Amino acid sequence: MSDIAEQRQRLQDLIAKLNDLGPVPEDIAQFTINANAVRKNDYLVRYNQIQSEIIDAYGEYVGFLEINTSSLLKLHGKMLDIIKVQLAK
């Protein structure tokens, strides 16, 4: 992904996916203790996987921003040099 809009959309999609999981399941009377434990474990595994994807996406997003910020700062420096040369004439 190279476009900032794509990065932002990926993050929004992952956060929506996490929110779609809903709250942590509560114990349900008709299930046994083991069934509830398995159900909660499944939920937590999915929740942690999505959180890991979000962390990875934020890492890529930050990297993208760092690269572009660095490029902008280099361009800014070059523009200042051009302005100095023009003013010196």
C-alpha positions in Angstrom: 0.0 0.0 0.0 1.5 3.3 -1.0 -1.5 5.7 -0.8 -2.3 7.3 2.5 -6.0 7.0 1.8 -5.5 3.2 1.4 -3.6 3.1 4.7 -6.3 5.0 6.5 -9.1 2.8 4.9 -7.3 -0.4 6.0 -7.1 0.9 9.6 -10.8 1.9 9.5 -11.7 -1.5 8.2 -9.7 -3.4 10.8 -11.2 -1.2 13.6 -14.7 -1.9 12.3 -13.9 -5.6 12.2 -12.8 -5.4 15.8 -15.9 -3.5 16.8 -18.1 -6.1 15.0 -16.9 -8.7 17.4 -19.0 -7.0 20.1 -18.3 -7.3 23.8 -16.7 -10.3 25.4 -19.2 -13.1 25.6 -20.7 -13.6 29.0 -21.4 -17.0 30.5 -24.7 -18.4 29.2 -26.6 -20.6 31.7 -27.4 -23.3 29.2 -23.8 -23.9 28.4 -21.4 -25.8 30.5 -18.4 -24.1 32.1 -16.1 -25.7 29.5 -18.3 -24.5 26.6 -18.2 -21.0 27.9 -14.4 -21.1 28.3 -14.0 -22.4 24.7 -16.3 -19.7 23.5 -14.5 -16.9 25.3 -11.2 -18.3 24.2 -12.3 -18.3 20.5 -13.5 -14.7 20.9 -10.2 -13.6 22.5 -8.1 -15.3 19.8 -10.0 -13.5 17.1 -9.8 -10.2 19.0 -6.1 -10.6 19.5 -5.6 -11.4 15.8 -7.4 -8.3 14.7 -5.5 -6.2 17.3 -2.3 -7.5 15.8 -3.4 -6.6 12.3 -4.2 -3.1 13.6 -0.8 -2.7 15.1 0.8 -3.9 11.9 -1.3 -1.5 9.9 -0.4 1.4 12.2 3.3 0.4 11.8 3.0 0.6 8.0 1.0 3.9 8.3 3.7 5.4 10.5 6.4 4.2 8.1 4.6 5.7 5.2 4.2 9.0 7.0 7.9 9.1 8.0 9.0 8.5 4.4 6.8 11.2 3.1 7.6 13.6 5.8 11.3 13.1 5.1 10.7 13.7 1.4 8.8 16.9 2.2 11.6 18.2 4.4 14.2 17.5 1.7 12.0 19.3 -0.8 11.5 22.2 1.6 15.3 22.5 2.0 15.8 22.5 -1.7 13.1 25.2 -2.2 14.8 27.4 0.5 18.1 27.0 -1.4 16.4 28.1 -4.6 14.8 31.1 -2.9 18.1 32.1 -1.4 19.8 32.0 -4.9 16.9 34.0 -6.4 17.1 36.6 -3.7 20.9 36.9 -4.1 20.5 37.9 -7.7 
